[in-house]
Amino acid sequence: MSELTTAQRELADTKEEIAELQGLIDGLEAQVREGEAVAEAQQLGERYGVLRVAQVRQEAAELKLKRAEAAERRERQEAAVQAAAEELESLGPERLAAACEEALRAIERVQQLGDARQAAVTRHAQAFLDLGMRDRIRHQDAGWVVFQAGGVKYDTKQDRLDGRSLLTVIEGERQRRAQIPGRRAKGFPAPEPTSHPVARLLAQRLDAATKGAQR
């Protein structure tokens, strides 16, 4: 039993004792007023003394309770300070900087891959033109070329798979996923990803990873 609980119980017991004494005293006082025997008057005097002692004990119990409450409050305050220090230290600038560094390297990698793909599309489009491969060219207009290779069409202008476009896709998917919990809480379906091919593939991969983690 904690010191606070003990103090609370002692105070409650003392108050109960005082209430009982007060009830007895009230009865004795009524008897004395009615002119009853001297014995009741003597007993009343004794009860007054007992009541005063109980009142002093109540004051002591109240003081003990205040001290116990203050001690418990200090313990909670110290625990709160320690919990804050430990958690916030684990989320300090060094860890945040490391996470930002990791994210930045990933962003740079995405941008480099996207730009490398765009450069490759442009380079192969020009090679097809230089080689006179008109059967592979689906569209050509002022530097805009659409060609086909391996059953896939490539577009030098509207593929939207360059580095900047991919970063836009990532941010869009991040925002989409942030909306999902709120929409589901209101009974609405999750928002659909954009029509961008990478956006849809990214959403599928992330959704599959989430479902796998929940199993």
trRosetta pair geometry for C-beta under 8 A, 3 or more apart (Angstrom, degrees):
i j d omega theta_ij theta_ji phi_ij phi_ji
1 5 4.9 -119 -174 86 89 127
1 6 5.5 108 129 -59 116 89
1 9 8.0 -25 -178 1 142 141
2 5 4.6 96 56 7 82 101
2 6 6.9 -144 95 -5 43 87
2 68 7.9 124 136 -171 93 118
2 72 7.5 64 159 -91 137 120
3 6 5.7 -54 -148 37 32 113
3 7 6.3 31 154 -19 65 106
3 68 4.7 -158 124 -127 95 110
3 71 6.7 -6 82 76 139 143
3 72 7.8 -164 70 -54 97 98
4 7 5.8 -56 -149 37 30 110
4 8 6.3 31 153 -20 64 106
4 65 7.5 74 -148 -146 63 65
4 68 4.2 161 -94 151 60 116
4 69 6.3 98 -125 -76 110 52
4 71 7.5 -154 -62 68 95 100
4 72 4.9 8 -57 -43 140 141
5 8 5.6 -53 -148 35 32 113
5 9 6.4 29 155 -18 65 106
6 9 5.9 -58 -150 37 30 108
6 10 6.3 30 154 -20 66 107
6 68 7.6 -166 61 -108 83 157
7 10 5.7 -52 -145 36 32 112
7 11 6.4 31 157 -18 64 106
7 61 6.7 153 -165 -168 72 72
7 64 4.6 -159 -127 122 112 98
7 65 4.1 163 148 -90 119 63
7 67 7.7 -170 -105 61 158 81
7 68 4.2 -170 7 5 151 152
7 69 7.9 -116 86 -31 146 76
8 11 6.0 -57 -150 36 29 109
8 12 6.4 28 153 -18 64 108
8 65 6.2 97 -75 -122 53 113
8 68 7.9 -118 -32 88 77 146
9 12 5.6 -55 -147 38 32 112
9 13 6.2 33 155 -20 66 106
10 13 5.8 -55 -147 36 30 110
10 14 6.3 29 155 -19 64 107
10 61 4.7 -156 119 -129 101 115
10 64 6.8 -6 75 79 141 142
10 65 7.8 -157 65 -59 100 96
11 14 5.7 -55 -147 37 31 111
11 15 6.3 31 155 -19 65 106
11 58 6.9 81 -142 -147 70 69
11 61 4.0 163 -86 143 70 122
11 62 6.1 97 -118 -73 122 56
11 64 7.7 -164 -55 66 100 100
11 65 5.3 -3 -39 -48 142 138
12 15 5.8 -54 -148 36 30 111
12 16 6.4 31 153 -20 63 106
13 16 5.7 -56 -151 36 31 112
13 17 6.4 33 151 -21 65 105
14 17 5.6 -52 -148 35 33 113
14 18 6.4 33 153 -19 66 104
14 54 6.3 164 -164 -173 84 83
14 57 5.2 -155 -128 114 128 103
14 58 4.4 172 138 -88 130 74
14 61 5.0 -173 9 0 150 155
15 18 5.7 -52 -147 36 32 111
15 19 6.4 35 153 -22 64 104
15 58 6.4 94 -71 -121 64 120
16 19 5.7 -52 -150 33 31 113
16 20 6.6 30 152 -17 63 104
17 20 5.8 -56 -152 36 32 110
17 21 6.3 30 152 -17 66 107
17 54 5.3 -144 113 -142 113 132
18 21 5.6 -54 -145 39 33 111
18 22 6.0 35 155 -22 67 106
18 51 6.7 88 -137 -148 76 78
18 54 4.8 171 -82 132 81 127
18 55 6.4 92 -114 -75 128 66
18 58 6.1 -3 -40 -53 142 139
19 22 5.7 -52 -145 35 28 112
19 23 6.5 32 153 -20 61 104
20 23 5.7 -54 -153 33 31 113
20 24 6.5 29 151 -16 64 105
21 24 5.6 -57 -150 38 34 110
21 25 6.1 33 153 -19 69 107
21 47 6.2 169 -165 -172 93 97
21 50 6.1 -152 -131 109 135 106
21 51 4.7 171 139 -93 137 87
21 54 5.9 164 5 23 156 159
22 25 5.6 -51 -143 38 32 112
22 26 6.3 38 155 -24 64 103
22 51 6.8 99 -71 -126 65 127
23 26 5.7 -50 -148 31 29 113
23 27 6.7 28 153 -17 61 104
24 27 5.8 -57 -156 35 33 111
24 28 6.4 29 150 -16 68 106
24 47 6.0 -141 108 -141 112 146
25 28 5.6 -56 -145 39 34 109
25 29 6.1 38 155 -22 68 105
25 44 6.6 98 -140 -144 73 80
25 47 5.0 -176 -86 127 89 132
25 48 6.9 102 -123 -74 129 62
25 51 6.2 0 -49 -55 145 145
26 29 5.8 -52 -146 35 28 113
26 30 6.6 32 153 -21 61 104
27 30 5.7 -54 -154 32 32 113
27 31 6.7 31 150 -19 64 104
28 31 5.5 -54 -152 34 36 112
28 32 6.3 35 152 -19 68 104
28 40 5.5 -179 -153 -178 86 92
28 43 6.0 -136 -129 98 140 102
28 44 4.2 176 137 -88 131 95
28 47 6.3 141 23 27 157 151
29 32 5.7 -53 -146 36 33 110
29 33 6.3 36 154 -22 65 105
29 44 6.4 116 -69 -134 60 135
30 33 5.7 -52 -149 34 30 114
30 34 6.6 26 152 -16 62 108
31 34 5.7 -62 -154 38 32 109
31 36 4.3 -41 170 25 90 144
31 40 4.6 -98 110 -178 130 158
32 35 7.6 56 178 -66 36 18
32 36 6.3 -83 -86 44 32 90
32 40 5.6 -160 -68 113 79 112
32 41 5.1 103 -114 -87 118 80
32 44 5.9 -33 -40 -24 139 158
36 40 5.0 32 99 20 116 149
37 40 5.6 110 70 0 74 94
37 41 7.8 -136 112 2 50 88
38 41 5.2 -54 -158 36 49 115
38 42 6.2 49 146 -21 76 101
39 42 5.7 -53 -149 36 33 110
39 43 6.2 33 152 -18 66 107
40 43 5.5 -53 -145 39 32 112
40 44 6.2 40 151 -27 64 103
41 44 5.5 -49 -149 30 31 115
41 45 6.8 35 151 -20 62 100
42 45 5.7 -51 -156 31 34 112
42 46 6.7 34 148 -17 64 103
43 46 5.6 -53 -152 36 36 113
43 47 6.3 36 150 -21 67 106
44 47 5.6 -56 -148 36 33 111
44 48 6.5 42 151 -27 65 99
45 48 5.6 -46 -153 25 34 115
45 49 7.0 33 151 -16 62 101
46 49 5.8 -56 -161 33 36 111
46 50 6.5 32 147 -16 69 105
47 50 5.4 -51 -145 39 39 112
47 51 6.0 44 153 -24 68 103
48 51 5.7 -53 -148 35 29 113
48 52 6.5 30 153 -21 63 103
49 52 5.8 -52 -150 32 31 110
49 53 6.6 32 152 -17 64 104
50 53 5.7 -54 -153 36 33 112
50 54 6.4 33 150 -19 66 106
51 54 5.5 -56 -149 38 33 112
51 55 6.3 36 151 -22 67 104
52 55 5.5 -50 -148 33 34 114
52 56 6.5 36 152 -19 65 101
53 56 5.7 -53 -152 35 33 111
53 57 6.4 33 149 -18 65 105
54 57 5.4 -53 -149 38 34 114
54 58 6.4 41 149 -24 65 100
55 58 5.4 -47 -150 30 35 115
55 59 6.7 38 149 -19 63 99
56 59 5.6 -48 -153 32 36 113
56 60 6.5 36 148 -18 65 103
57 60 5.4 -51 -149 37 36 113
57 61 6.2 38 151 -21 67 104
58 61 5.5 -53 -146 37 33 111
58 62 6.3 36 153 -21 66 103
59 62 5.7 -51 -148 35 31 112
59 63 6.4 30 153 -17 63 105
60 63 5.7 -55 -150 37 32 111
60 64 6.2 33 151 -20 65 106
61 64 5.5 -52 -145 37 33 113
61 65 6.2 36 153 -23 65 104
62 65 5.6 -51 -147 34 31 113
62 66 6.5 33 153 -20 64 102
63 66 5.7 -51 -150 33 33 112
63 67 6.5 30 153 -16 64 105
64 67 5.8 -57 -151 38 32 110
64 68 6.2 31 152 -19 67 107
65 68 5.6 -55 -145 38 32 111
65 69 6.2 33 155 -20 66 105
66 69 5.7 -53 -146 37 30 111
66 70 6.3 30 154 -19 64 106
67 70 5.6 -53 -147 37 31 112
67 71 6.3 32 153 -20 65 105
68 71 5.6 -52 -146 36 32 111
68 72 6.3 29 155 -17 65 105
69 72 5.8 -55 -146 38 30 108
69 73 6.2 33 153 -22 64 107
70 73 5.6 -53 -146 36 30 113
70 74 6.4 33 153 -21 64 103
71 74 5.7 -52 -151 33 32 111
71 75 6.5 34 150 -20 64 103
72 75 5.5 -51 -151 34 36 114
72 76 6.4 34 152 -17 67 103
73 76 5.7 -53 -148 37 33 109
73 77 6.2 35 151 -21 65 106
74 77 5.5 -53 -146 37 32 113
74 78 6.2 31 155 -18 66 105
75 78 5.8 -54 -147 37 30 109
75 79 6.2 29 153 -18 64 107
76 79 5.6 -54 -145 39 32 112
76 80 6.2 36 153 -23 65 105
77 80 5.6 -52 -148 33 30 112
77 81 6.5 31 153 -19 64 103
78 81 5.7 -52 -149 35 32 111
78 82 6.3 30 153 -17 65 107
79 82 5.7 -55 -146 39 32 110
79 83 6.1 32 155 -20 67 107
80 83 5.8 -53 -143 37 29 110
80 84 6.2 29 157 -18 64 107
81 84 5.9 -57 -148 37 28 109
81 85 6.2 26 155 -19 64 109
82 85 5.7 -56 -145 37 29 110
82 86 6.2 25 159 -17 66 108
83 86 6.0 -57 -145 38 28 107
83 87 6.2 17 163 -10 65 111
84 87 6.3 -62 -142 42 25 102
84 88 5.7 10 167 -6 65 118
85 88 6.4 -64 -136 46 20 100
85 89 5.9 25 162 -24 61 113
86 89 5.9 -57 -145 34 23 111
86 90 6.6 20 157 -16 60 107
87 90 5.9 -60 -155 35 31 109
87 91 6.6 3 154 4 66 110
88 91 5.7 -67 -144 53 37 96
88 92 6.8 78 147 -71 63 73
89 92 5.4 -7 -160 -43 39 117
90 95 6.9 24 165 -17 46 163
91 95 6.2 -102 -139 71 30 135
91 96 7.0 55 175 -52 66 99
92 95 5.6 96 58 15 64 98
92 96 7.0 -125 112 -1 33 96
93 96 5.5 -61 -142 43 33 111
93 97 5.8 36 159 -24 70 106
94 97 5.8 -53 -145 35 26 111
94 98 6.5 29 153 -20 61 104
95 98 5.6 -51 -150 33 33 113
95 99 6.5 32 152 -17 65 104
96 99 5.7 -54 -150 37 34 110
96 100 6.2 34 151 -19 66 106
97 100 5.5 -53 -146 38 33 112
97 101 6.2 39 152 -24 65 103
98 101 5.6 -50 -148 32 31 114
98 102 6.5 32 152 -19 63 103
99 102 5.7 -52 -150 35 33 112
99 103 6.3 31 152 -17 65 106
100 103 5.6 -54 -146 39 33 111
100 104 6.1 35 154 -22 66 106
101 104 5.7 -54 -145 35 29 111
101 105 6.4 29 156 -18 63 104
102 105 6.0 -55 -150 35 29 109
102 106 6.5 28 151 -17 63 107
103 106 5.6 -57 -151 37 33 112
103 107 6.2 35 151 -21 67 105
104 107 5.5 -51 -147 35 33 113
104 108 6.3 33 154 -19 66 104
105 108 5.7 -52 -146 37 32 111
105 109 6.3 35 152 -22 64 104
106 109 5.6 -53 -149 34 32 113
106 110 6.4 33 152 -19 65 103
107 110 5.7 -53 -150 35 32 111
107 111 6.3 28 154 -16 65 107
107 167 6.5 52 -154 -111 95 109
107 170 7.8 -144 -111 65 83 167
108 111 5.7 -56 -146 39 31 110
108 112 6.1 32 155 -20 66 107
109 112 5.7 -55 -146 37 29 111
109 113 6.3 28 156 -17 65 107
110 113 5.9 -58 -148 37 28 108
110 114 6.2 25 156 -16 65 109
110 163 6.7 123 121 -142 69 77
110 166 5.2 -153 164 121 107 131
110 167 6.5 131 107 -72 127 73
110 170 6.9 27 168 -43 171 140
111 114 5.8 -56 -145 39 30 110
111 115 6.1 25 158 -15 65 110
111 163 3.3 60 -155 -162 65 125
111 164 7.2 49 -129 -56 97 45
111 166 7.0 -169 -89 64 47 116
111 167 6.3 10 -79 -47 94 115
112 115 5.9 -58 -143 41 27 107
112 116 6.1 30 156 -22 64 108
112 163 6.7 59 -30 -96 19 128
113 116 5.6 -54 -145 36 29 112
113 117 6.4 30 155 -20 63 104
113 163 7.4 127 60 -92 54 84
113 166 7.7 0 79 14 95 175
114 117 5.8 -54 -151 34 30 110
114 118 6.4 28 153 -17 65 105
114 161 5.8 -154 -144 151 87 60
114 162 4.9 89 151 170 104 26
114 163 3.7 158 73 -72 117 46
114 164 7.5 -157 114 15 144 40
114 165 6.7 -173 -170 54 141 84
114 166 4.3 -144 -74 -2 144 133
114 167 8.0 -115 13 -21 159 77
115 118 5.6 -52 -146 37 35 111
115 119 6.2 36 154 -19 66 105
115 162 5.8 49 -90 -162 53 81
115 163 4.3 -14 -39 -24 90 116
116 119 5.7 -54 -147 37 30 111
116 120 6.3 32 152 -21 64 106
117 120 5.6 -55 -148 36 32 112
117 121 6.4 35 153 -21 66 102
117 161 5.5 -60 104 122 138 115
117 162 7.4 -152 72 -97 92 45
118 121 5.7 -49 -148 33 33 111
118 122 6.4 30 154 -15 64 106
118 156 8.0 95 -164 -150 75 59
118 159 7.2 -176 -105 68 80 129
118 161 6.6 177 -66 86 85 77
118 162 4.1 21 -52 -95 146 90
118 163 7.6 -92 3 -9 128 72
119 122 5.8 -56 -150 39 31 110
119 123 6.1 31 153 -21 66 110
120 123 5.6 -55 -142 38 30 112
120 124 6.2 24 161 -13 66 107
121 124 6.2 -60 -145 41 26 103
121 125 6.2 30 155 -23 63 109
121 154 4.9 -157 -137 171 104 123
121 155 7.4 -4 178 69 141 30
121 156 5.6 176 129 -98 107 65
121 159 6.4 -123 -107 -8 174 157
122 125 5.7 -55 -147 34 28 114
122 126 6.5 26 156 -16 63 106
122 156 5.2 92 -95 -134 70 111
123 126 6.0 -58 -153 36 29 108
123 127 6.4 31 150 -21 64 106
124 127 5.3 -50 -145 35 38 115
124 128 6.4 42 154 -22 67 100
124 147 7.2 -143 121 72 95 141
124 149 6.9 -51 158 -24 140 156
124 154 7.2 31 81 85 125 157
125 128 5.8 -52 -153 32 31 111
125 129 6.6 29 150 -16 63 105
125 145 4.0 133 -172 90 130 139
125 147 5.4 173 -114 2 76 129
125 154 7.0 -137 -67 104 100 113
125 156 5.1 -49 -12 -58 167 125
126 129 5.6 -54 -150 37 36 112
126 130 6.1 35 153 -20 68 106
126 145 7.8 170 -60 17 50 162
127 130 5.7 -53 -143 38 31 111
127 131 6.2 20 159 -10 65 111
128 131 6.0 -64 -145 45 26 103
128 133 4.4 -83 -162 57 79 120
128 136 5.2 -109 -154 87 131 127
128 137 6.2 156 132 -65 125 89
128 145 7.7 157 66 168 120 140
128 147 5.1 124 50 -132 169 158
129 132 7.7 34 177 -70 32 29
129 133 7.6 -78 -62 41 21 79
129 137 7.0 73 -84 -82 73 134
129 140 7.3 118 -99 -117 117 139
129 145 6.8 -92 -50 -114 120 150
133 136 4.3 2 140 24 111 117
133 137 6.7 132 101 -26 72 89
133 147 7.7 61 100 -147 114 127
134 137 5.3 -54 -145 31 44 114
136 147 5.0 34 139 -164 92 100
136 148 5.4 -140 -160 55 71 75
136 149 6.8 38 -161 -69 126 73
137 140 5.6 -3 178 -39 129 114
137 145 6.6 -67 -138 -159 99 97
137 146 7.3 103 -168 77 59 56
137 147 5.3 -40 -103 -100 51 88
138 146 4.3 -62 72 106 101 103
138 147 6.3 171 10 -102 84 27
138 148 5.9 80 -34 -29 116 100
138 153 6.3 -27 17 -131 155 114
139 144 6.9 -34 124 123 106 94
139 145 6.8 164 90 -153 68 33
139 146 3.8 38 39 30 101 111
139 155 8.0 12 56 -120 122 89
140 144 7.1 157 -152 86 33 61
140 145 5.2 11 -106 -108 76 76
140 146 7.7 -132 -57 28 51 65
141 144 4.8 -15 67 58 80 106
143 156 7.3 -119 152 109 68 138
143 157 7.8 104 114 -68 82 115
144 155 7.9 -1 -173 -171 87 82
144 156 6.0 -171 -145 70 46 103
144 157 4.4 -19 -128 -24 99 141
145 155 7.8 178 94 -147 47 43
145 156 4.8 48 50 2 78 129
145 157 8.0 127 32 -14 44 95
146 153 6.0 6 -180 -175 100 107
146 154 7.0 172 -152 84 55 44
146 155 4.9 -9 -106 -103 88 76
146 156 7.4 -129 -70 9 46 77
147 153 7.3 166 89 -149 27 62
147 154 5.7 -17 63 58 75 93
148 151 7.2 2 -179 -126 104 10
148 152 6.8 164 -151 80 68 33
148 153 5.2 -37 -94 -95 80 63
148 154 7.4 162 -95 14 29 76
149 152 6.4 -29 70 60 61 82
149 154 6.6 -7 23 -2 101 121
154 159 6.6 -6 -162 -78 63 132
155 158 4.6 -41 136 56 143 78
155 159 4.6 168 65 -50 88 80
156 159 7.4 11 -88 -7 8 111
159 162 7.6 107 84 -27 101 75
160 165 4.3 -174 -176 -160 72 155
160 196 6.2 -99 108 -127 131 106
161 165 6.2 -73 -72 80 10 131
161 166 6.6 44 -162 -59 49 99
161 197 7.8 -24 -79 58 109 111
161 198 6.6 128 -116 -30 88 130
162 165 5.1 89 55 13 72 106
162 166 7.1 -139 95 -8 34 91
163 166 5.8 -61 -149 35 29 110
163 167 6.5 28 157 -18 66 104
164 167 5.8 -54 -152 34 33 111
164 168 6.6 35 149 -19 64 104
165 168 5.5 -53 -154 34 36 115
165 169 6.5 42 147 -24 65 101
165 196 7.6 -176 166 -139 105 139
166 169 5.3 -46 -151 30 38 117
166 170 6.6 42 150 -21 65 99
166 198 6.3 -38 -119 106 83 165
167 170 5.6 -47 -150 31 36 114
167 171 6.6 33 153 -14 65 103
168 171 5.9 -56 -149 39 33 108
168 172 6.2 35 153 -21 65 108
169 172 5.7 -58 -148 37 29 113
169 173 6.3 25 156 -17 65 107
169 194 7.5 -124 -124 50 76 126
169 196 5.4 -128 -106 107 112 153
169 198 5.2 17 -172 94 167 112
169 199 4.8 -135 -150 -73 101 85
169 202 6.6 134 150 4 112 151
170 173 6.0 -58 -149 37 28 107
170 174 6.4 32 152 -22 64 105
170 202 7.5 -139 -98 -153 58 164
171 174 5.5 -50 -148 33 33 115
171 175 6.5 31 155 -16 65 104
172 175 5.9 -56 -151 38 31 108
172 176 6.3 34 151 -22 65 106
172 193 7.6 97 126 -153 109 78
172 194 5.8 -12 150 -11 151 126
172 196 7.9 102 66 25 152 136
172 199 6.3 -30 90 -120 127 125
173 176 5.4 -49 -144 35 35 115
173 177 6.3 32 158 -17 67 105
173 193 6.4 4 -103 -122 86 110
173 199 6.0 -172 -64 -144 104 79
173 202 5.3 -72 -89 113 163 131
173 203 6.1 -149 -130 -72 112 80
173 206 7.2 140 171 1 127 154
174 177 6.1 -59 -150 38 27 106
174 178 6.4 30 152 -23 62 108
175 178 5.6 -53 -148 32 33 115
175 179 6.8 31 154 -20 63 105
176 179 6.0 -63 -160 32 32 109
176 180 7.2 49 146 -44 63 93
176 190 7.8 70 166 170 93 95
176 191 5.2 -130 -148 83 89 115
176 193 6.0 41 -156 -97 177 65
176 203 7.2 -40 100 -102 147 116
177 180 5.6 -29 -157 -4 43 120
177 206 6.9 -72 -87 137 138 149
178 181 8.0 -52 -179 22 36 95
179 182 5.9 -71 -164 48 51 108
179 183 5.6 44 149 -22 85 114
179 190 7.7 126 97 -153 88 67
179 191 5.5 24 89 2 134 127
180 183 6.0 -65 -145 40 27 107
180 184 6.1 21 164 -15 67 111
180 190 4.6 3 -124 -124 95 103
180 191 7.2 -116 -79 21 68 80
181 184 6.0 -62 -145 40 27 107
181 185 6.2 31 157 -24 65 108
182 185 5.7 -53 -148 32 30 114
182 186 6.7 16 157 -7 62 108
183 186 6.0 -67 -154 43 32 103
183 188 4.1 -81 -175 79 88 108
183 189 6.9 -27 143 86 124 24
183 190 6.2 135 81 -105 135 39
183 191 6.6 162 -33 -31 166 82
184 187 7.5 57 -171 -70 34 14
184 188 6.9 -100 -74 64 29 60
184 189 7.8 29 -89 -135 72 21
184 190 6.7 -2 -57 -67 100 77
193 196 7.6 -91 150 50 102 82
193 199 4.5 176 167 145 117 100
193 200 5.2 170 85 -88 133 53
193 202 7.3 157 -135 68 154 90
193 203 4.0 -130 -44 -36 142 149
194 199 4.5 14 56 101 88 170
194 200 7.8 -112 77 -48 51 76
195 199 7.4 56 66 58 18 128
195 200 7.4 -2 -154 -42 27 116
196 199 3.9 83 69 1 100 113
196 200 7.0 -178 84 -10 54 81
197 200 6.0 -58 -153 36 32 107
197 201 6.4 26 154 -13 66 108
198 201 5.5 -55 -144 42 36 110
198 202 5.8 40 155 -24 69 107
199 202 5.8 -54 -144 37 26 112
199 203 6.3 28 155 -20 62 106
200 203 5.7 -52 -146 35 31 111
200 204 6.4 32 154 -19 63 105
201 204 5.7 -55 -150 35 32 113
201 205 6.4 30 154 -18 66 107
202 205 5.8 -56 -148 36 30 110
202 206 6.2 24 157 -14 66 109
203 206 6.0 -59 -144 41 28 107
203 207 6.0 28 158 -19 65 110
204 207 5.9 -57 -143 38 26 110
204 208 6.2 26 157 -19 63 108
205 208 5.9 -56 -149 36 28 110
205 209 6.4 27 153 -19 63 107
206 209 5.6 -53 -147 36 33 112
206 210 6.3 35 153 -21 65 105
207 210 5.7 -53 -148 34 32 112
207 211 6.4 29 155 -16 65 105
208 211 5.9 -55 -147 38 31 109
208 212 6.3 32 154 -20 64 108
209 212 5.7 -55 -147 37 30 113
209 213 6.4 29 155 -20 64 106
210 213 5.9 -57 -150 35 30 109
210 214 6.5 26 154 -19 64 109
211 214 5.8 -60 -149 36 32 111
211 215 7.0 43 152 -35 63 98
212 215 6.0 -45 -157 12 35 115
